[in-house]
């Protein structure tokens, strides 16, 4: 699971760097209708019990991993369903002639996968990859589907390429990769390496897709990780993300169509810049 951070200036500029505190909101804000629908219709939780249920699971997760995205309840943000191509992706997963397979990398509690299931996607076409198995376990409790969940989860380091490993076995089997809040935890070189590893999961043919959302910046460059985390991250605008992918194309001898859009999103006490992107292989 990626830790979302907020920074204000690239390293080396001489300006101060502000990173997000490990924020823990005491109260749960009003839930969007789509979130309530998921818990009430998919998880079968009575409306009056949704809020205390979510807060209780958040507290459990917070005690183990005090990440901003947990404290801020970002796991209630079903980002995949906000992508412009969501309906097209949903339809492709359910195709009778050529059903596509979707992998959610860094899936956290598996919230986007549950949204797909509620919207009609077959579980047989869904794979979640997560570094921390505790998140998968808590996801079953959060969505009340330990005995009924239909998709597949694989836990461990996605860079793992040991022959015979569960992670390696996924190579060449995926049509669509969703990577929300993922690439932005790496610096430029590591983003290139990560993207190349991600491509290994995809089927080796045009039409495969990598899409997602991550922290961006109208001042692209290297940013510091939150306190206690070594290294730097690289935050993109539309132009720098295209340059990143151009480098990836050269290293992989592939061609991709890139659509990227940097948006400013107001949050409690600040404004986040989020980069929404979709990369479709053309050659």
C-alpha positions in Angstrom: 0.0 0.0 0.0 1.4 3.4 -0.9 1.7 6.1 1.6 0.3 9.4 0.3 2.4 12.5 1.2 2.1 16.2 0.6 5.1 18.2 -0.3 5.6 21.7 -1.5 8.9 22.0 -3.3 11.4 19.8 -5.2 14.6 18.9 -3.3 17.5 21.1 -4.0 15.5 24.4 -4.3 16.4 25.7 -0.9 12.7 26.0 0.0 11.1 24.3 3.0 9.5 20.9 2.4 6.2 20.1 4.1 5.1 16.5 4.4 1.7 15.4 5.6 1.5 14.6 9.3 0.1 11.2 10.2 -3.4 12.6 10.4 -6.0 10.7 12.2 -9.5 12.1 11.9 -11.5 11.3 14.9 -14.8 11.3 13.1 -16.0 9.8 9.9 -17.3 12.3 7.4 -20.6 11.8 5.6 -20.1 8.9 3.3 -20.6 9.4 -0.4 -23.6 7.4 -1.8 -21.4 5.0 -3.7 -19.6 4.1 -0.5 -22.8 3.5 1.5 -24.2 1.5 -1.3 -21.2 -0.8 -1.3 -21.4 -1.5 2.4 -25.2 -1.8 2.5 -25.7 -3.8 -0.7 -22.4 -5.8 -1.1 -21.5 -6.2 2.6 -25.1 -6.4 3.8 -24.4 -4.0 6.7 -27.5 -2.1 8.0 -27.3 1.6 7.3 -27.1 2.6 10.9 -24.1 0.3 11.5 -21.9 1.3 8.6 -20.2 4.2 10.3 -19.3 2.5 13.5 -18.2 -0.6 11.5 -15.8 1.5 9.3 -14.4 3.4 12.3 -13.7 0.2 14.2 -11.8 -1.3 11.3 -9.9 2.0 10.8 -8.8 1.9 14.4 -7.5 -1.7 14.0 -5.5 -0.8 10.9 -4.2 2.4 12.5 -2.7 0.5 15.4 -0.7 -1.6 13.0 0.0 0.9 10.1 -0.4 4.6 11.1 -0.4 5.7 7.4 -2.0 9.0 6.4 -4.2 7.1 3.9 -5.6 5.1 6.8 -6.0 8.0 9.2 -7.7 10.0 6.5 -10.0 7.1 5.5 -8.6 7.2 1.9 -9.5 3.5 1.6 -13.1 4.7 1.2 -12.1 6.4 -2.1 -12.9 3.9 -4.8 -10.5 5.5 -7.3 -10.8 3.1 -10.2 -14.5 3.8 -10.6 -13.7 7.5 -11.1 -11.6 6.8 -14.1 -13.1 7.8 -17.5 -12.7 4.3 -18.9 -14.3 2.5 -15.9 -17.5 1.5 -17.7 -15.5 0.2 -20.7 -13.2 -1.8 -18.4 -16.2 -3.2 -16.5 -17.7 -4.4 -19.7 -14.5 -6.0 -20.9 -14.2 -8.0 -17.7 -17.6 -9.5 -18.3 -17.2 -10.1 -22.0 -18.4 -13.6 -23.0 -16.2 -13.8 -26.1 -12.9 -12.4 -24.6 -13.1 -11.6 -20.9 -10.2 -9.4 -19.7 -8.3 -9.9 -16.4 -7.6 -6.9 -14.1 -4.9 -6.7 -11.4 -5.0 -4.1 -8.7 -1.4 -3.5 -7.5 -1.1 -2.2 -3.9 -4.8 -3.0 -3.4 -4.8 -2.2 0.3 -8.1 -3.6 1.7 -9.3 -4.5 -1.8 -11.9 -1.7 -1.9 -11.7 -1.2 -5.7 -12.1 -4.9 -6.3 -15.2 -5.0 -4.1 -16.6 -2.1 -6.1 -16.0 -4.0 -9.3 -17.8 -7.0 -7.9 -20.8 -4.9 -6.8 -21.0 -3.5 -10.3 -21.1 -6.9 -11.9 -17.5 -7.9 -12.6 -16.8 -11.7 -12.3 -14.5 -12.5 -9.5 -12.6 -14.9 -11.7 -11.2 -12.0 -13.6 -9.9 -10.0 -10.6 -6.5 -10.2 -8.9 -5.3 -8.1 -6.0 -1.6 -7.7 -5.1 -0.6 -6.3 -1.8 2.7 -6.2 0.1 1.1 -6.5 3.6 -1.1 -9.6 4.1 -2.6 -7.9 7.2 -4.4 -5.5 4.8 -6.0 -8.4 2.9 -7.1 -10.0 6.2 -8.6 -6.7 7.4 -10.3 -6.2 4.0 -12.3 -9.4 4.6 -13.5 -8.0 7.9 -14.2 -4.6 6.5 -16.4 -5.9 3.7 -17.8 -8.9 5.6 -16.9 -11.4 2.8 -14.3 -13.7 4.1 -16.3 -16.8 3.0 -17.9 -15.3 -0.1 -15.2 -13.2 -1.8 -14.8 -14.4 -5.4 -11.5 -12.8 -6.5 -7.8 -13.8 -6.0 -5.2 -12.1 -3.7 -1.4 -12.5 -3.9 0.7 -11.0 -1.1 4.4 -10.1 -1.2 6.8 -7.8 -3.0 5.6 -7.3 -6.5 9.3 -7.1 -7.6 9.6 -10.8 -6.7 10.5 -12.8 -9.8 11.6 -16.1 -8.3 10.6 -18.9 -10.6 7.7 -20.8 -9.1 6.5 -18.0 -6.8 2.9 -16.9 -6.8 4.0 -13.4 -8.0 6.0 -14.7 -10.9 3.1 -17.0 -11.9 1.1 -13.9 -12.8 3.5 -12.9 -15.5 1.9 -12.5 -18.9 -1.6 -13.2 -17.6 -3.1 -9.6 -17.1 -4.9 -7.3 -19.5 -5.5 -4.3 -17.2 -3.3 -3.0 -14.4 -4.7 -0.6 -11.8 -2.0 1.2 -9.7 -3.5 3.9 -7.5 -1.2 5.7 -5.1 1.7 3.5 -6.1 4.4 4.9 -8.5 4.6 8.1 -6.5 6.4 6.3 -3.7 9.5 5.9 -5.9 12.1 8.2 -7.4 12.4 8.5 -11.2 14.8 5.6 -11.7 12.7 3.3 -9.5 9.5 4.4 -11.2 11.1 3.2 -14.5 12.1 -0.1 -12.9 8.6 -0.5 -11.3 6.8 0.2 -14.6 8.9 -2.3 -16.4 8.1 -5.0 -13.8 4.4 -4.1 -14.1 4.6 -4.7 -17.8 5.9 -8.2 -17.1 2.4 -9.0 -15.6 0.7 -7.9 -18.8 0.0 -10.0 -21.8 2.6 -9.3 -24.5 0.3 -7.6 -27.0 -1.2 -4.2 -27.9 -4.3 -3.2 -26.1 -3.1 -3.8 -22.6 -3.7 -1.0 -20.1 -2.0 0.5 -17.1 -4.1 3.1 -15.4 -4.4 4.8 -12.0 -4.0 7.9 -9.9 -1.2 9.2 -7.8 0.1 12.4 -6.2 1.4 14.8 -8.7 2.8 18.3 -8.8 2.6 21.4 -11.0 6.3 21.7 -10.1 7.5 18.2 -11.1 10.6 17.0 -9.4 12.1 15.0 -6.6 10.4 15.3 -3.2 11.3 14.0 0.2 9.5 11.0 1.7 7.7 11.4 5.0 10.0 11.5 8.0 11.6 8.2 8.7 11.4 6.9 5.2 14.7 6.9 3.3 15.1 8.2 -0.3 13.0 10.5 -2.5 9.9 10.4 -4.6 9.3 11.9 -8.0 6.0 13.8 -8.5 4.8 14.4 -12.0 2.8 16.8 -14.1 1.4 15.7 -17.5 4.6 16.5 -19.4 7.1 14.8 -17.0 4.9 11.7 -16.9 5.0 11.5 -20.7 8.8 11.8 -20.5 8.9 9.0 -18.0 6.9 6.8 -20.3 9.1 7.7 -23.3 12.1 6.4 -21.3 10.1 3.2 -20.5 9.2 2.7 -24.2 12.9 2.9 -25.2 13.9 0.4 -22.6 11.1 -2.1 -23.4 10.9 -1.5 -27.2 7.1 -0.9 -26.8 4.8 2.0 -27.8 2.1 3.4 -25.6 -0.6 6.1 -25.8 -0.6 8.2 -22.7 -3.4 10.2 -21.3 -2.6 12.2 -18.2 -4.5 14.9 -16.3 -3.3 16.8 -13.2 -6.1 17.9 -11.0 -6.2 20.0 -7.8 -8.4 18.3 -5.1 -9.3 20.1 -1.9 -8.9 18.0 1.2 -9.1 18.8 4.9 -6.7 21.6 5.6 -4.9 21.5 2.2 -5.1 20.9 -1.5 -3.7 17.8 -3.2 -2.5 17.7 -6.7 -3.4 14.3 -8.2 -2.3 12.9 -11.5 -4.8 10.7 -13.3 -3.3 8.6 -16.1 -4.0 5.8 -18.5 -1.4 4.1 -20.7 -2.6 1.9 -23.5 -0.1 -0.2 -25.4 -0.2 0.4 -29.2 2.8 -1.7 -30.4 
